[in-house]
């Protein structure tokens, strides 16, 4: 195993195998591509020719370098071609029978010192290694799709894997320009172990008709900054592949969050496996196409829809960052805004925060000085909710405490004029409980903005069973005027974003609590392998561990699923006062300001 890995065989030339072969050939390795299908081999060569031609056009490589890359990639249909390889990477279908048979054949063909790597993301590397005559040389090498672009490679050791094999493939991954993360052998490893639970919950949410596929995907892209929505991502990965991974995860964890949503089975068995078949959660222009085309479930522009109420002035209750941000959003859109706090001093401070925010926008060239002055002039700071007597829309952004919010809504009920829309920005509390604190629950709705409100485009619009149609229509119209994207949710804990985001964060904490992977490796895996803007622990420290724990408790209480119980490590950190960046210590330590 001390031999440099200069000749590498890739068995299985589908999309992933072809991508891995390209990465290796571009990095100067001799690549032996093997597939029983000659058509797949030809397609792999054509794909490499096309990608290298694009690289020449963009000036990334020369024509001579392209010629060398293509010369290093040879294809065969006979496994015997792997005889001289120092490393064999298999990317064949996710089946124990297929992979185990392949390893038995490779035992008879390759040198005993050659490393055998499985590209599985769902099956046990230990179980595959046990079928080999030399289990110490079997390792997991999990690339992410598309392999040429994605930086993460999970290096998976079983209890049988020899350290030199781990060192050799880890060195190779770095030489390929990848970021290797060392993980133990369990289904899904780090990235997919966290990702597929989240995708499964999104599929279940859609199956329950809680929200449309478009709203679920938009919510996670706009609310979390993800590159793709979960249902579109399931179509890209393959619904059948996702089901296989989840089955493997559930067989080990017995966590209901990993039990494949029934819709995954229904779609898989109907052959509706996503982009590759031309239809999955969405419908595509053709098999393999990424172009979504309208189908029976595509939202239609409603004709004769309920008209909303007229909104000219807006009241925002609160003095924190969220209240200031929401007031700024409405004022920028041309609304007259009353910003009310518990005292005139707090209200003035909040208005001053908006003035600084607007000034930063002027400095960065995003806003003119004239627009800044006009926006600020529309905001009136008030020390009492009595100033809401003439607003058309009242939005509360006070502490996430149900008793506090109910008291505030009781006051709004007395102060606001008949017909005013009353909105709560709660992220986890029942909207109907706020509505019942008033004598007009039909006028109450949820408007969940995301922080920072001026920058984040998403608003979750939360109807209760008592909300009037014209109130719902009003809020959606207002969202359009303030340039936000509204998604419709029912009144249940977490709505869309938090109901999908926080179980994922909780599962990341459990991984650390179980000593499966480190904070840094998990954060790196999700950023490099999943395209997340922040790793889970970075995000938890920003959100606040106390806030995160409160949301986890609400989700657990609402859905009564044992898998949603807050991770013990999260509870311990909160009890110790380690709440994240705001206290200087959470999962990591921060310099005091």
VENHU-V517672 format. One record per helix or strand of 2 or more residues. SS is the DSSP state (a for helix, b for strand). FROM is the first residue (numbers start at 0). LEN is the number of residues. Records with the same first field share a line. If there is no record, write none. Layout:
BEGIN
SS->FROM-LEN  FROM-LEN
END
This chain:
BEGIN
b->6-5  29-5  72-4  86-4  114-4  137-6  151-6  178-6  282-2  291-2  312-5  335-5  378-4  392-4  420-4  443-6  457-6  484-6
a->14-12  37-20  62-9  78-4  95-14  124-6  134-3  162-13  190-17  212-12  229-8  238-15  255-3  261-8  274-3  320-12  343-20  368-9  384-4  401-14  430-5  440-3  468-13  496-17  518-12  535-8  544-15  561-3  567-8  580-3
END
